[in-house]
Structures are given as C-alpha cells and as structure tokens.
Amino acid sequence: MAFSKKVVLQLLAVTFAAGTMCLSLPSTASAQTSPDRRAEAERLANSGAYAEALRAFQAIAAANPDDIDARMWIARMHTKLGHPEHAAEVYRSVLVAQPRNVDALVGLGNALVATGDLKGASDALSRAEAIAADSPAVLTAQGHLHEAANRTTLALAYYLRAAALDPSNTEARRAADALRALRGHRLELGYDFQHAPHDAEAFADPLREDAHVGTIELNGRLSDQVRLFGRAQFQRAFDSDEQRAGGGIEWTATPHAFVRAGFVKGFDTQFLPDTDGFVNAAISQGRARWGFDVQGASFDEGTGDNATLWLFGPDLTVLIGRTGEASIRYYHGRLTTPFSSAALGTDTVAVGIQGHVTSRARAGFSYTHGIDRLDWLTVDRIAFESDTVSFRVGFDATPFVSIEGGYDFQQRPADVNVHRARVALVYRF
C-alpha cells in the first residue's frame, strides 16, 4: 500500500511538471515573437521603408499601448514621411505618460518648427534644455528653432556648441555650415543667351536678334533682419550695347514677413528699361507663403515719350514634403505707349514646381503664359502674350559655392520660337 502511494505521488509530480511545461510554451513563443517583430520593424525603418515601418510599429503599439519605445518610433516615422503634425500628436501622448522624456520633447520641438508653431516649439525645447542643458540633440533642435525664427546669430551659437560637445554630430556641423552660408555675403554672376529665328528679308544679319546678357549682384548682410544688394546688367543685342545698375534692400520684418525692394537705372538703353523698380512682400503661414508683387518699368522710345509698364498681382507658394515647393502667381499689367491713346491690359499666369533631388542637387520646372523673366524685361517682350516653358537645375559644390543652369523655350505670336540658356555662379563669403 505504501509502495502504491509512493508511485502515485511520483506520477502526480511528473504530470504536474509536464503540465507546467506545456503551459509555459505559449508565453515563451510569444516572448520570442515580440522581439522578432520589433527587430523587423526597426530593420524597415533603418532601410528607409518608412511607411512599412510605421505600420509595423503601429501594430506593436496597438498590442501594447504602454510601449513607449514603439510610440517614439511611430513619431519618428511620421517625421520621415513628412507628417510633422501627426508626429507632434504622438510625442504629446508620450509626454503625458513621461513628462520629462527629453527625446519626446526634442521630437515635439522639431515637429512644431516644421509646422510653423514656433511658440509651441520654444516651450517644448525650453523644457528639454532645462532637463538636459548639455545634450547635443537639444542644442541642435534649439538651433533649428532659432534659425526658423530668423535669430541666426543665436542659432549658429547653438549649432557650434552642439558640434563642440559631440564632434560626430554631423547634423549640427552641416546646419552650422549651411547657416554660415545663408548669413554670409553673396556674389552672384550670371550669363544669359537668347536666340530666335529671323526673317532673312527683314534682317540681313542672321545674328541680329541674338542677345547676350551678363549680370552681377552683390548681396551683403547688415544684420539678421536687413540685407542690402547692388546689381548691374550688361546686354549685347540688336547691334547695341546697353547697361543698367541699381540696388535695393531686403528686410525680414518678422519670422513670417519679408519685403524686398529695389530700383535699377539704365544708361542710354533702347531695349532694356530706362528705369525699373519693384517691391515684393511675402507672409508665411504654416506651409504656405503668400506674396504680392508690384513692378514698374519705363522704356525710352527716343521720341520724348516713353512706354510704361506696370505689373502687379499675388502669388502663393506651398511647401511639399521636406524639400519641395509648388507655386502659382498672377500679374495684371498696364502698358501705355506713345502709339496708343489708351492703356493696354496684359495678364500673366505662372505655375512651377521645384525641389531637391539629392542633398546637393535640385531641379525645377515652370510654365508662364504672358510676360516672363521680370528680372530681364526687354521692350520686345512686353506688348504681346507668349508661352514659356522653363527648366532649372542647381548644384551645391559646397555650402558656399553653387552652380545653376537653365533652359527656356518661348513661343511668341506668328510662330516665332525663342530659345534661351542661362548659367550662374553663386559664391558666399
């Protein structure tokens, strides 16, 4: 009887152990599955598959809403995908659970800078700096904030401090170099060439209408808010040499308001304006920039009476993603000439899109119906409507040296086709 009891007890012990092992198997498998899912999600994020990574981390967070790390990844993926408003919402939810989470505060600050909420960004980053004053990530984010607010002197100081604390912080070093270039003086050299087919019966010289134009502009920084510029232009066309020169001012009144105005005077000009003045004003709100432009030009007809052109109208530019933008602008023009008793009306519409194709290279396309190239008005282009397709490319050899090029195809009335090419060099110092 005692032997039987002992056997029974052993059998019960073995059965209990086996049952315990069986019960533990699902939890072990689950423990192995969760790290695998997380590792796959991180692999997707690090490989640039941001949309897939976002969905993977959202699934992980849905299974465990208290998984702060997964929620931080969700916010980062929204940022990578160009959804700063969604990233800000996720960072705020993390800060409800962890008010002193520095990474979440920095992420929130960067996201709010991207949406244009500089006050909210300042609040978040001030909290982060109070917790971790020597964090390179915090200092770099503060640099982005102050740069967006046009406090470029303070922004540069933050970038340089972040780079000094962490020499491997490439983001801070690149931002510092880019800001130095942005703040620096600029020398711009440009050359334009225009060619149009000609009527041999009307013009004995087949190159008569070709135009060569050289432009030089020096733009100098006085302060974070004010810059001055001087401009000279030289044209060889229609067997005539012409020059004009002038200058103006650029004023950043607030982080969201900008004004540029200038005046250029011609010297014995026939095809370039005798006088040319302009005012451009713009206000930014979120991802949109609204502007209004006014330009007036007078052309000396050599008879004592000048042809006068006034152009005015609004424009809108909208940021696309992190590096692109689309624009549309409209100008109404009023042209008076000594040959007409009433002013002639003209309407111009231009649409365009441009952006970075790599970190250093950019490209753009635009279409204009009406008067184009307001920086290079000539008397032969103001009395009729035309259609112009333009392509632009640019490359930053360094943050301080840029090369730009472009091509325009313009169709004028009577099936006159005009080809233009442009190349420019920008040097910042």
Secondary structure, DSSP 8 states (H G I E B T S, - for coil): -HHHHHHHHHHHHHHHHHHHHHHHHHHHHHHHHHHHHHHHHHHHHHTT-HHHHHHHHHHHHHH-TT-HHHHHHHHHHHHHTT-HHHHHHHHHHHHHH-TT-HHHHHHHHHHHHHHT-HHHHHHHHHHHHHH-TT-HHHHHHHHHHHHHTT-HHHHHHHHHHHHHH-TT-HHHHHHHHHHHHHHS-EEEEEEEEEE----TTT-SSTTTT-EEEEEEEEEEE-SSSEEEEEEEEEEEETTEEEEEEEEEEEEEEETTEEEEEEEEEEES-SSS-SEEEEEEEEEEETTEEEEEEEEEEEEE-SSS-EEEEEEEEEEEEEEETTTEEEEEEEEEEEEE-TT-SS-EEEEEEEEEEEEESSSSEEEEEEEEES---GGG--GGGSSS--EEEEEEEEEEEETTEEEEEEEEEEEEGGGEEEEEEEEEEEEE-
